[in-house]
């Protein structure tokens, strides 16, 4: 049985009279990459801040490597490495000097460990350069090196690929995969880039309006069968955004994607959809039946974001 590294029990956060997060129960196993997904304002950042001790828990509890945040805060925190938003570094200093400063905060971090984490994040050639010369991707990797210094069991990253170019996103994905495989660390990652989460994560949890909708493996989600009476289609048009707005006006749940407008409808509704788009002066170049869903499709469907 896999070791449980992070466990949240009926987690709740109330600010004033407003419930931000309610009844969040999760278990993360050793060595897995877990994606935490949700629309803006769904409660992702609030949940993460409670896990890392930056926000007080209203109800429920959090356990990190068996240590309760309520009863053994220091024990729980020593098992967490995190980057919430952007890594904060001294830009006028070298990457190495930054790591040496952070190393002084811990009792068990020596120069050998600094060399080790620099190698893990592949910054050996640039570690003596000033941080102000680093690209955004290099700064993110330096932040991960800092978060790994004290050998945590859990690494929490909030939007780690924000602002990165495609090459930087790919590097980050490969780094996190290699990290879990080589060290067994558990990674909890929040991101808006759903296509990237589909490639990166073992499991995902989707949160909406403060409540956890589902927790499944990525394969389970994207291979979920459509409802028996529904057909999933991708409609290629000359203006996907306008087509999406027209379909929303007749209550057809859809999402506008780069390759077309994705819909899930009854077979008998297809002629009406085509007619409505044509009357709306939308050119249709193709209607393709989809055999499987992307994580983005599932997310849109479960959260209602495609409406």
N, C-alpha and C positions, 0 to 999 in steps of 0.2 A: 504493500500500500504506500502510495507516494506521500512524502512529508508535506503537511500543510504549512506554508510559509506565512500567508496572510489570511486572516479570517475576520469578517465583519458580521456582527450579530444585530439585526434589526436596527440599523443605524438611522438616527433621526437628527435633523438640525432645524431648529425653529429660531427665527429672528423676529422679535416683536410678535405680531399675530400671524406672520407668514411662515408656512412650512416649506423650507427649501429642499430638504431631502427627507424621505420617509421610507422606513422598512427596507433598507439596503442590506441584504445578506449575501456574502460572497465567500468563496474559498479558492485560494490560489495555491497550486502545487509547486513543488520544487522543480526548477528548470523550465517552466513554461513561460511563454510570452502571452500576456493577457491584454487585449485591447478594450478600453473603456470608451464607449461611443455614445454620443447624444447631441441633439441640437444645442445651439447657444441658449444658455439659461436653464438647461435641463438639470443641473446639479453636479456636473462632473468635477469642476474645480472645488466646489464646496466639500465634496466627498474626499478628494485628494488632500485638501487642507486639514481635514479631520484626521486622516490616516497619518500624516506627517507631523501632527501636533500643532499646527498653526491656527486651528479653529477648535473651539470647545465642543464636545459631543453633548447634545441635548438629551438623547436617550440612546440605549444600546451600548455596544462595546466593540473594541477592535483588539485583535491579538496578532502580534508579529513574532513569529518563531516561538509561539506559546506564551509570550509575555503580554499581559493586558496593559493597554495604554493608560487605563484608569488606575490600576494598582501598581504597575511597575513601569512608569513612563521611561526612565533611563534605559531599562533593559530592552524595551521595545524599540526605542530610537537608535540604539547602537546597532540594530540589525537592519536599519533603513539607510539607503543612499538615495538622494533625490535631486532633481532639478525641476523646480516649479517656475514656469515662465522661462526667462533667459538666465543662463549661468552668469553670475556676477564675478568678474575678475579685475585685478589691477592691470589696466591696459598699458601703463608705462613700464611694467615689469615683464620679465620673460615668463613663459609658461612654466618653466622649471621652478623659478622663484615663487610663483603663485602656489604651486603644489607644496613647496617647502613650508610656506606659511600655514596652509591648511593642515599639513601633517602635524604641526605643533599642537593642534587641538586634540590629538589622540595620543594615547600612551603606547600603542603597539605598532606605530607606523615609522619605519626607518627608511634610510636611503634606498635600500634594496627594494622595498615595496614601491617607492616612487618610480624607480627604473622599471619595475614590473608593470605598473598601470600605464606608464607612457608607451610601453611596447604593446600592451593590449589594445590601446586606442590608435596605434600607428601614428604617433607624433614624434618619433625619435629624431627625425631630421630637422624639425622646427621647434623642438622643445626649449632651445636656448634663445630663440627669437622673441622679441617683444610681442605681447598679445595684440597690440594695436595693429600689427602687420598681418594678423591671422584673418582668414576668410571666416564667414559665419559657420561653415561646417567644421572648421578647425576649432573654433571657440566652443562649439557644442561637444566635440570630442574631448577637449580639455576639461569641460564641465563634467563629463562622464568620468574621466580619470579622477577628478577630485572626489566625485561621489563614491568611487570604488576604493579609495585609499584605505578605509578601515575594514575592508572585507565584509560588506553587508550581505545579508541573505536575500534582500529585496531591493530592487532598483526601481524607483518611480520617476517617470518622465512625463511631463505635461507639455504636449505639442512639441516634441523634439525636432520635427522636420519643418516647423514653421519658417517660411522665408528661404528654405534651401532650394537650390536648383535641382533638376532631375538627377544629376550626377551625385550631388550631396545627399539626396534622399536614398539613393541606391547604396552609397557608402554607409549611411547610418543603419540601413536594414541589414547589411552584411555584418556590420560590427555587432549589432545586438544579437543576431543569430549565432555568431561565433562565440560571443560572450556566454550565452546560455549553454551552448554545447561544451565549451571548454571548462567552465567554472561551476555550472549547475545553478547559477543565480536565477532568481525569478524576476521577470520584468513586467511591470504594470505600466502601460503606456496609454495616454489619451491623445487622440488626434482627430482632425476633421478630414484628413485625406483617406477616404474609405478604400480606394483602390490599393493604397499602400498597406493599410491594415489587413486587407485580404491576403496580401502576399507575406506579411510579417507574422501575424498572430496565430497561435494555436487555438485559442478560444477568444470570444468577445462577449462583453456584457453591454446591452443597450439600455440606456437610461433616458426617460422622457418625463418631464414635469415632476422631477424629484423621485420617481419610482422606477425600479428596475423592471424592464419589460421582459427580457429574456437573457439567459446565459447559455451559449451553445458553442460547440466547435465551429470554426469557419466552414468546414466541409458540410456539417449538418445544416447550417443556415443557407448556404448557396445551393444546396441540393434539395431543399424543402420542396415538396410537390406543390404545384399551384392547386387552388380549389378545383374540384372535379368539373365544375361548370364554367371555369375560366380559362381563357387562352392568353398567354403572355406574348405581346407583339412589340416590335421595334419599328416605328413608322419614320422613314427617312423623308425629310421635307426640306424646302428651301429656307425655312425660318422656324427652327425648332421652338424657340422661346414664344413666338406668337402662336404657334400651333398648340403649345402647352396651355397658354392662356385661354384659347378658344375651347379646348376640351374641358378645362376646369369650369368654364361657364355653363357647360351642360352636365356638370357633376361626374365627369369621367376622371377617376383618380389616375394621375400620370406623373411622370418626371421627365424633364428636359435634359438630355444627355448630349455629349458631343456627336454620337453616332445617330441620333434621332430622338423621337419621343417614345418613351417606354410606357406601355399601358397593359392592364390586365382586365379583360372584358369578356362578356358572354359572346359566343360566336354570332348570335343574331344581332348584336349591336354594331358589328363591324361596318355594315353598309351605312348606318347613320353617322358613324364617326367619319367615314370617308366623305360623305355628302356634306357634313358640317364644315370640314376642313376646306373642301373645294369652294363652297359658298363663301368661306372666309378668305378666299383668294390665296390659299396655301397650295403650292405645288407639291405633289406627292411623287417621290422618285422610287419608292419601294416600301412594301410591308413584309417584314420578316418575322416568322414565328421563332420564339426563343425557347430553347430546350432547357436552359438552366438560368438561374438568376445570379447577378453579381451581388456582392455585399451591399453595394449602394442601393440596388433595387430593394433588398430586404429592409434596409434601414429606412428608406422612403416609405415603404409600405407599413412598417410597424409604428413609425412615429407620426405618420400623416404628413410628412414634410413635402410630399409630392403634390398635395392638393393645391 
